[in-house]
Amino acid sequence: MIQGSGRCHYHPERAGLGVCVECRRVICRECTTQFEGINRCASCLAQRLEALEGPGERREWSAANVALALLGMALVWGGILLVARVVAS
């Protein structure tokens, strides 16, 4: 489809009603969804909603996460003991 033809990008047999603000494609009445007062097509709306949802759920600790946490604590504890030994000398 040629942009600016006045026909819906997704339904070429239908007349265009508006233009998606994200992808700039002409869209028909069925494809037009107003979100935040702005026309968007279904694919751009899905991307926008996904971005607004934020990061996914936090996962539980795995064995690798526990091992890294223990290694980090051991390094910090070792650093404290080393500094205490240097200060005591």
Secondary structure, DSSP 8 states (H G I E B T S, - for coil): --TTSSB-SS-TTSB--EE-TTT--EE-TTT-EEETTEEE-HHHHHHHHHHHH-S-------HHHHHHHHHHHHHHHHHHHHHHHHHH-
